[in-house]
C-alpha cells in the first residue's frame, strides 16, 4: 500500500483521526494527493501524513508493514 492509500484508509475509517485532522489542521480528505503526502517542505503534508499513519497504526487500522 502506498502512503496516500494509507492516509486515505485511516481518514476513511477513523472518525477521531479525521476530526483531529480537520479540526486542528483544517486539512480534509480531498486535500491529500500523491505529491503532498511525500512533501516535507513548507506547504507539504509529509509530516501530517506520517502522523495520520502512526495514529492509524495505534488504532489498529494499519499494520506497520502494510504500506511502503
MIVEX-612254 format. One line per field, with one value per residue: residue number from 1; residue in one letter; chain; x, y, z of N, C-alpha, C, O in turn. Coordinates in steps of 0.05 Angstrom, whole numbers. Layout:
# MIVEX-612254
marvo: [NUM,...]
bado: [A,...]
timar: [A,...]
n.c1: [X,...]
n.c2: [Y,...]
n.c3: [Z,...]
ca.c1: [X,...]
ca.c2: [Y,...]
ca.c3: [Z,...]
c.c1: [X,...]
c.c2: [Y,...]
c.c3: [Z,...]
o.c1: [X,...]
o.c2: [Y,...]
o.c3: [Z,...]
//
This chain:
# MIVEX-612254
marvo: [1,2,3,4,5,6,7,8,9,10,11,12,13,14,15,16,17,18,19,20,21,22,23,24,25,26,27,28,29,30,31,32,33,34,35,36,37,38,39,40,41,42,43,44,45,46,47,48,49,50,51,52,53,54,55,56,57,58,59,60,61,62,63,64,65,66,67,68]
bado: [X,X,X,X,X,X,X,X,X,X,X,X,X,X,X,X,X,X,X,X,X,X,X,X,X,X,X,X,X,X,X,X,X,X,X,X,X,X,X,X,X,X,X,X,X,X,X,X,X,X,X,X,X,X,X,X,X,X,X,X,X,X,X,X,X,X,X,X]
timar: [A,A,A,A,A,A,A,A,A,A,A,A,A,A,A,A,A,A,A,A,A,A,A,A,A,A,A,A,A,A,A,A,A,A,A,A,A,A,A,A,A,A,A,A,A,A,A,A,A,A,A,A,A,A,A,A,A,A,A,A,A,A,A,A,A,A,A,A]
n.c1: [17,12,34,-4,-51,-53,-60,-110,-141,-140,-164,-214,-236,-230,-262,-244,-191,-197,-230,-193,-153,-181,-202,-157,-120,-145,-146,-169,-196,-197,-156,-107,-57,-18,32,37,35,84,116,158,170,154,86,76,48,75,95,46,18,50,40,-16,-15,15,-21,-63,-40,-37,-91,-103,-117,-82,-25,44,78,47,46,84]
n.c2: [-23,44,107,149,119,94,138,155,110,110,159,151,110,124,164,196,209,234,278,303,318,351,390,409,421,439,411,368,304,304,339,315,288,249,274,314,285,264,307,345,397,467,476,426,361,320,310,312,271,227,228,217,165,139,145,116,65,57,55,7,5,1,-39,-38,-58,-56,-15,23]
n.c3: [0,-17,9,5,-1,49,83,65,77,134,146,124,156,210,252,295,283,233,249,283,246,211,247,277,239,194,146,97,74,16,6,6,-36,-82,-87,-45,3,8,12,50,57,68,63,45,62,87,141,170,144,159,215,215,195,236,278,257,258,314,325,304,250,210,194,213,173,128,90,41]
ca.c1: [0,27,29,-30,-72,-53,-73,-139,-155,-143,-183,-240,-246,-227,-275,-228,-167,-208,-238,-168,-140,-198,-205,-132,-103,-162,-139,-190,-190,-191,-132,-84,-52,7,56,39,39,113,130,164,176,132,63,71,34,90,95,19,12,63,25,-41,-8,22,-46,-77,-28,-45,-119,-104,-128,-60,-2,68,89,26,50,112]
ca.c2: [0,68,126,162,99,90,162,155,89,118,181,139,92,134,190,212,220,253,302,316,329,374,410,421,429,449,396,348,280,311,356,298,276,233,290,328,267,259,333,353,425,484,473,397,347,297,305,306,244,208,227,203,136,130,143,93,40,55,47,-19,7,-6,-52,-24,-68,-56,5,28]
ca.c3: [0,-18,31,1,5,78,95,58,92,161,147,117,176,237,257,313,268,213,263,292,223,201,268,286,216,172,122,92,58,-12,4,4,-62,-84,-83,-20,26,9,13,77,56,75,45,41,83,94,170,178,134,177,240,210,193,263,294,246,269,342,326,290,223,192,207,205,148,108,70,32]
c.c1: [18,18,2,-53,-75,-67,-103,-154,-160,-164,-211,-252,-243,-239,-257,-204,-176,-216,-214,-155,-155,-199,-179,-116,-118,-154,-158,-181,-181,-166,-107,-81,-24,32,58,42,69,129,133,171,151,110,57,59,49,89,67,11,25,49,-2,-36,-1,-3,-63,-67,-37,-74,-124,-119,-108,-40,23,80,70,30,79,123]
c.c2: [25,87,140,144,95,114,161,133,98,140,171,124,102,162,208,224,240,279,317,331,354,396,424,432,440,436,372,326,287,328,340,287,262,249,302,310,260,285,342,382,441,481,444,385,322,290,298,278,223,206,213,173,125,126,120,66,36,47,21,-18,-1,-23,-38,-33,-68,-36,10,52]
c.c3: [0,4,28,7,35,91,90,74,121,163,141,141,205,240,274,299,247,226,273,269,213,222,275,263,193,145,121,74,30,-15,0,-25,-61,-78,-55,5,29,10,42,79,65,54,39,65,93,124,180,168,151,204,237,208,220,280,283,255,298,345,312,264,202,209,197,179,125,85,64,46]
o.c1: [37,-3,-12,-72,-97,-84,-119,-176,-182,-182,-231,-276,-253,-228,-255,-198,-163,-209,-213,-147,-143,-197,-179,-100,-106,-154,-163,-160,-161,-157,-86,-101,-10,51,80,51,78,154,113,179,129,115,36,58,37,84,64,-2,12,45,-10,-51,-10,-6,-77,-82,-43,-81,-147,-132,-115,-39,23,90,75,20,96,146]
o.c2: [27,83,142,152,92,110,167,138,93,138,181,125,89,182,232,248,261,301,342,354,375,420,448,450,450,449,358,328,277,332,351,278,264,239,301,319,250,284,347,392,429,483,437,396,305,267,280,264,202,183,197,157,103,106,107,48,14,34,13,-38,-9,-21,-28,-17,-80,-39,1,59]
o.c3: [15,17,48,20,45,109,108,82,132,181,151,145,223,230,270,304,244,216,272,272,207,214,278,266,173,124,140,61,20,-38,-9,-37,-41,-66,-43,26,50,8,56,100,68,30,28,87,106,132,196,183,157,214,254,220,227,294,299,259,306,364,308,256,180,233,174,164,104,63,79,41]
//
